[in-house]
Amino acid sequence: MAFIRKKQQEQQLQLYSKERFSLLLLNLEEYYFEQHRANHILHKGSHHERPRNNSVAISTKNLVS
C-alpha cells in the first residue's frame, strides 16, 4: 500500500512540475480574480499547423495577457 501511495505522489509531483510559474504583481488595493487559458490553432489540418497558447489574468483594475 505504501508503494502505491508513493507512486501516486511521484505522479502528482511530475504534473505540478510541468505547470508554468507566473508572478503577477498587483497594486496595494487590487485583487486577483481568475486566469483563463486558450489555444488557437493556425492553419488547422495543413502541414503548417501551429498552435498558439495564451492566457489572460483578470483583476479588479487590470487585464493582463
N, CA, C and O atoms as CSV, one atom per row, in Angstrom:
chain,resi,resn,atom,element,x,y,z
A,1,MET,N,N,0.815,-1.201,0.000
A,1,MET,CA,C,0.000,0.000,0.000
A,1,MET,C,C,0.857,1.262,0.000
A,1,MET,O,O,0.552,2.225,-0.705
A,2,ALA,N,N,1.925,1.257,0.788
A,2,ALA,CA,C,2.803,2.430,0.850
A,2,ALA,C,C,3.484,2.664,-0.490
A,2,ALA,O,O,3.709,3.809,-0.882
A,3,PHE,N,N,3.815,1.576,-1.201
A,3,PHE,CA,C,4.457,1.706,-2.506
A,3,PHE,C,C,3.520,2.383,-3.503
A,3,PHE,O,O,3.944,3.238,-4.280
A,4,ILE,N,N,2.244,1.997,-3.476
A,4,ILE,CA,C,1.262,2.596,-4.386
A,4,ILE,C,C,1.084,4.075,-4.066
A,4,ILE,O,O,1.012,4.901,-4.975
A,5,ARG,N,N,1.012,4.413,-2.788
A,5,ARG,CA,C,0.842,5.805,-2.386
A,5,ARG,C,C,2.048,6.645,-2.817
A,5,ARG,O,O,1.883,7.777,-3.270
A,6,LYS,N,N,3.255,6.096,-2.680
A,6,LYS,CA,C,4.459,6.826,-3.083
A,6,LYS,C,C,4.457,7.060,-4.590
A,6,LYS,O,O,4.831,8.139,-5.051
A,7,LYS,N,N,4.040,6.061,-5.354
A,7,LYS,CA,C,3.994,6.205,-6.810
A,7,LYS,C,C,2.984,7.285,-7.213
A,7,LYS,O,O,3.248,8.055,-8.137
A,8,GLN,N,N,1.838,7.352,-6.539
A,8,GLN,CA,C,0.844,8.384,-6.830
A,8,GLN,C,C,1.395,9.770,-6.516
A,8,GLN,O,O,1.150,10.717,-7.263
A,9,GLN,N,N,2.134,9.899,-5.420
A,9,GLN,CA,C,2.732,11.186,-5.063
A,9,GLN,C,C,3.752,11.616,-6.105
A,9,GLN,O,O,3.817,12.795,-6.455
A,10,GLU,N,N,4.552,10.674,-6.607
A,10,GLU,CA,C,5.537,10.999,-7.642
A,10,GLU,C,C,4.847,11.465,-8.915
A,10,GLU,O,O,5.318,12.399,-9.565
A,11,GLN,N,N,3.735,10.828,-9.282
A,11,GLN,CA,C,3.000,11.237,-10.479
A,11,GLN,C,C,2.425,12.642,-10.313
A,11,GLN,O,O,2.445,13.431,-11.257
A,12,GLN,N,N,1.913,12.962,-9.127
A,12,GLN,CA,C,1.388,14.300,-8.881
A,12,GLN,C,C,2.492,15.340,-8.954
A,12,GLN,O,O,2.275,16.427,-9.490
A,13,LEU,N,N,3.673,15.031,-8.428
A,13,LEU,CA,C,4.791,15.970,-8.498
A,13,LEU,C,C,5.203,16.223,-9.935
A,13,LEU,O,O,5.551,17.349,-10.290
A,14,GLN,N,N,5.168,15.189,-10.770
A,14,GLN,CA,C,5.512,15.363,-12.179
A,14,GLN,C,C,4.503,16.278,-12.862
A,14,GLN,O,O,4.885,17.109,-13.687
A,15,LEU,N,N,3.218,16.139,-12.532
A,15,LEU,CA,C,2.203,17.020,-13.115
A,15,LEU,C,C,2.420,18.459,-12.686
A,15,LEU,O,O,2.317,19.367,-13.511
A,16,TYR,N,N,2.717,18.686,-11.416
A,16,TYR,CA,C,2.929,20.039,-10.920
A,16,TYR,C,C,4.171,20.669,-11.532
A,16,TYR,O,O,4.187,21.876,-11.772
A,17,SER,N,N,5.202,19.891,-11.787
A,17,SER,CA,C,6.436,20.455,-12.326
A,17,SER,C,C,6.270,20.893,-13.776
A,17,SER,O,O,7.059,21.702,-14.262
A,18,LYS,N,N,5.261,20.378,-14.477
A,18,LYS,CA,C,5.033,20.764,-15.865
A,18,LYS,C,C,4.269,22.074,-15.984
A,18,LYS,O,O,4.233,22.675,-17.058
A,19,GLU,N,N,3.652,22.527,-14.882
A,19,GLU,CA,C,2.923,23.783,-14.920
A,19,GLU,C,C,3.895,24.955,-14.982
A,19,GLU,O,O,4.993,24.889,-14.430
A,20,ARG,N,N,3.488,26.015,-15.649
A,20,ARG,CA,C,4.336,27.188,-15.795
A,20,ARG,C,C,4.136,28.129,-14.616
A,20,ARG,O,O,3.007,28.374,-14.191
A,21,PHE,N,N,5.234,28.651,-14.092
A,21,PHE,CA,C,5.161,29.582,-12.973
A,21,PHE,C,C,4.895,30.983,-13.501
A,21,PHE,O,O,5.481,31.398,-14.500
A,22,SER,N,N,4.022,31.700,-12.837
A,22,SER,CA,C,3.682,33.057,-13.237
A,22,SER,C,C,3.621,33.936,-11.998
A,22,SER,O,O,2.958,33.587,-11.021
A,23,LEU,N,N,4.303,35.069,-12.029
A,23,LEU,CA,C,4.284,36.015,-10.922
A,23,LEU,C,C,3.527,37.249,-11.383
A,23,LEU,O,O,3.972,37.958,-12.285
A,24,LEU,N,N,2.399,37.498,-10.769
A,24,LEU,CA,C,1.564,38.639,-11.115
A,24,LEU,C,C,1.646,39.634,-9.972
A,24,LEU,O,O,1.203,39.345,-8.860
A,25,LEU,N,N,2.212,40.807,-10.239
A,25,LEU,CA,C,2.353,41.836,-9.215
A,25,LEU,C,C,1.153,42.773,-9.275
A,25,LEU,O,O,0.853,43.353,-10.318
A,26,LEU,N,N,0.477,42.910,-8.147
A,26,LEU,CA,C,-0.712,43.754,-8.074
A,26,LEU,C,C,-0.445,44.964,-7.202
A,26,LEU,O,O,0.426,44.938,-6.333
A,27,ASN,N,N,-1.203,46.028,-7.441
A,27,ASN,CA,C,-1.123,47.211,-6.586
A,27,ASN,C,C,-1.679,46.888,-5.202
A,27,ASN,O,O,-2.264,45.826,-4.993
A,28,LEU,N,N,-1.494,47.800,-4.274
A,28,LEU,CA,C,-1.843,47.565,-2.877
A,28,LEU,C,C,-3.306,47.178,-2.665
A,28,LEU,O,O,-3.581,46.238,-1.919
A,29,GLU,N,N,-4.241,47.866,-3.293
A,29,GLU,CA,C,-5.662,47.591,-3.081
A,29,GLU,C,C,-6.302,46.861,-4.262
A,29,GLU,O,O,-7.504,46.991,-4.492
A,30,GLU,N,N,-5.526,46.114,-4.992
A,30,GLU,CA,C,-6.016,45.393,-6.156
A,30,GLU,C,C,-6.152,43.911,-5.817
A,30,GLU,O,O,-5.322,43.351,-5.101
A,31,TYR,N,N,-7.206,43.280,-6.337
A,31,TYR,CA,C,-7.471,41.876,-6.040
A,31,TYR,C,C,-7.451,41.053,-7.320
A,31,TYR,O,O,-7.947,41.483,-8.361
A,32,TYR,N,N,-6.875,39.876,-7.226
A,32,TYR,CA,C,-6.797,38.936,-8.334
A,32,TYR,C,C,-8.066,38.092,-8.359
A,32,TYR,O,O,-8.469,37.552,-7.329
A,33,PHE,N,N,-8.704,37.974,-9.532
A,33,PHE,CA,C,-9.917,37.175,-9.636
A,33,PHE,C,C,-9.660,35.803,-10.230
A,33,PHE,O,O,-9.848,34.791,-9.554
A,34,GLU,N,N,-9.237,35.752,-11.467
A,34,GLU,CA,C,-9.077,34.458,-12.129
A,34,GLU,C,C,-8.164,34.574,-13.337
A,34,GLU,O,O,-7.838,35.671,-13.791
A,35,GLN,N,N,-7.756,33.408,-13.850
A,35,GLN,CA,C,-6.905,33.349,-15.031
A,35,GLN,C,C,-7.506,32.344,-15.998
A,35,GLN,O,O,-7.932,31.261,-15.598
A,36,HIS,N,N,-7.537,32.711,-17.276
A,36,HIS,CA,C,-8.080,31.843,-18.318
A,36,HIS,C,C,-6.987,31.565,-19.338
A,36,HIS,O,O,-6.168,32.435,-19.635
A,37,ARG,N,N,-6.979,30.344,-19.872
A,37,ARG,CA,C,-6.025,29.959,-20.912
A,37,ARG,C,C,-6.788,29.563,-22.166
A,37,ARG,O,O,-7.896,29.031,-22.094
A,38,ALA,N,N,-6.181,29.830,-23.313
A,38,ALA,CA,C,-6.804,29.479,-24.587
A,38,ALA,C,C,-5.739,29.009,-25.567
A,38,ALA,O,O,-4.590,29.449,-25.510
A,39,ASN,N,N,-6.127,28.122,-26.454
A,39,ASN,CA,C,-5.259,27.638,-27.521
A,39,ASN,C,C,-5.907,27.975,-28.858
A,39,ASN,O,O,-7.080,27.675,-29.078
A,40,HIS,N,N,-5.148,28.594,-29.744
A,40,HIS,CA,C,-5.629,28.935,-31.080
A,40,HIS,C,C,-4.728,28.219,-32.072
A,40,HIS,O,O,-3.510,28.395,-32.046
A,41,ILE,N,N,-5.317,27.413,-32.945
A,41,ILE,CA,C,-4.534,26.653,-33.917
A,41,ILE,C,C,-4.646,27.342,-35.268
A,41,ILE,O,O,-5.737,27.485,-35.819
A,42,LEU,N,N,-3.499,27.769,-35.795
A,42,LEU,CA,C,-3.446,28.412,-37.105
A,42,LEU,C,C,-3.252,27.358,-38.186
A,42,LEU,O,O,-2.485,26.413,-38.000
A,43,HIS,N,N,-3.927,27.508,-39.296
A,43,HIS,CA,C,-3.811,26.610,-40.453
A,43,HIS,C,C,-4.135,25.170,-40.066
A,43,HIS,O,O,-3.359,24.261,-40.361
A,44,LYS,N,N,-5.267,24.956,-39.412
A,44,LYS,CA,C,-5.638,23.623,-38.941
A,44,LYS,C,C,-5.786,22.658,-40.113
A,44,LYS,O,O,-6.436,22.969,-41.111
A,45,GLY,N,N,-5.183,21.504,-39.978
A,45,GLY,CA,C,-5.280,20.464,-40.989
A,45,GLY,C,C,-4.174,20.490,-42.031
A,45,GLY,O,O,-4.027,19.521,-42.776
A,46,SER,N,N,-3.394,21.552,-42.114
A,46,SER,CA,C,-2.303,21.602,-43.089
A,46,SER,C,C,-0.986,21.230,-42.418
A,46,SER,O,O,-0.924,21.073,-41.199
A,47,HIS,N,N,0.060,21.093,-43.219
A,47,HIS,CA,C,1.365,20.750,-42.645
A,47,HIS,C,C,2.027,21.960,-41.987
A,47,HIS,O,O,3.081,21.820,-41.366
A,48,HIS,N,N,1.422,23.151,-42.115
A,48,HIS,CA,C,1.922,24.366,-41.453
A,48,HIS,C,C,1.139,24.669,-40.175
A,48,HIS,O,O,1.156,25.797,-39.682
A,49,GLU,N,N,0.455,23.657,-39.644
A,49,GLU,CA,C,-0.378,23.861,-38.452
A,49,GLU,C,C,0.484,24.282,-37.262
A,49,GLU,O,O,1.471,23.623,-36.934
A,50,ARG,N,N,0.097,25.397,-36.615
A,50,ARG,CA,C,0.845,25.906,-35.453
A,50,ARG,C,C,-0.120,26.272,-34.336
A,50,ARG,O,O,-1.020,27.086,-34.541
A,51,PRO,N,N,0.054,25.685,-33.160
A,51,PRO,CA,C,-0.773,26.111,-32.034
A,51,PRO,C,C,-0.190,27.351,-31.365
A,51,PRO,O,O,1.027,27.469,-31.223
A,52,ARG,N,N,-1.053,28.271,-30.958
A,52,ARG,CA,C,-0.636,29.457,-30.194
A,52,ARG,C,C,-1.334,29.402,-28.852
A,52,ARG,O,O,-2.560,29.307,-28.795
A,53,ASN,N,N,-0.572,29.462,-27.771
A,53,ASN,CA,C,-1.116,29.405,-26.423
A,53,ASN,C,C,-1.065,30.792,-25.806
A,53,ASN,O,O,-0.069,31.502,-25.945
A,54,ASN,N,N,-2.126,31.175,-25.131
A,54,ASN,CA,C,-2.191,32.471,-24.467
A,54,ASN,C,C,-2.970,32.343,-23.178
A,54,ASN,O,O,-3.735,31.398,-22.989
A,55,SER,N,N,-2.768,33.302,-22.295
A,55,SER,CA,C,-3.543,33.335,-21.056
A,55,SER,C,C,-3.877,34.779,-20.710
A,55,SER,O,O,-3.177,35.709,-21.109
A,56,VAL,N,N,-4.957,34.946,-19.963
A,56,VAL,CA,C,-5.417,36.259,-19.528
A,56,VAL,C,C,-5.675,36.195,-18.030
A,56,VAL,O,O,-6.371,35.299,-17.553
A,57,ALA,N,N,-5.110,37.151,-17.286
A,57,ALA,CA,C,-5.356,37.257,-15.848
A,57,ALA,C,C,-6.292,38.434,-15.609
A,57,ALA,O,O,-6.081,39.523,-16.145
A,58,ILE,N,N,-7.314,38.214,-14.811
A,58,ILE,CA,C,-8.314,39.244,-14.548
A,58,ILE,C,C,-8.214,39.672,-13.093
A,58,ILE,O,O,-8.271,38.848,-12.180
A,59,SER,N,N,-8.065,40.982,-12.891
A,59,SER,CA,C,-8.026,41.534,-11.532
A,59,SER,C,C,-8.993,42.713,-11.458
A,59,SER,O,O,-9.686,43.009,-12.431
A,60,THR,N,N,-9.044,43.386,-10.308
A,60,THR,CA,C,-10.008,44.476,-10.129
A,60,THR,C,C,-9.708,45.684,-11.002
A,60,THR,O,O,-10.635,46.394,-11.391
A,61,LYS,N,N,-8.444,45.942,-11.322
A,61,LYS,CA,C,-8.091,47.146,-12.076
A,61,LYS,C,C,-7.401,46.868,-13.405
A,61,LYS,O,O,-7.269,47.778,-14.224
A,62,ASN,N,N,-6.962,45.643,-13.639
A,62,ASN,CA,C,-6.171,45.345,-14.834
A,62,ASN,C,C,-6.639,44.078,-15.524
A,62,ASN,O,O,-7.262,43.201,-14.924
A,63,LEU,N,N,-6.319,44.016,-16.795
A,63,LEU,CA,C,-6.490,42.820,-17.597
A,63,LEU,C,C,-5.121,42.532,-18.187
A,63,LEU,O,O,-4.658,43.289,-19.041
A,64,VAL,N,N,-4.460,41.467,-17.763
A,64,VAL,CA,C,-3.078,41.189,-18.143
A,64,VAL,C,C,-3.040,39.979,-19.049
A,64,VAL,O,O,-3.593,38.931,-18.716
A,65,SER,N,N,-2.382,40.117,-20.210
A,65,SER,CA,C,-2.237,38.957,-21.094
A,65,SER,C,C,-0.791,38.560,-21.203
A,65,SER,O,O,-0.465,37.602,-21.905
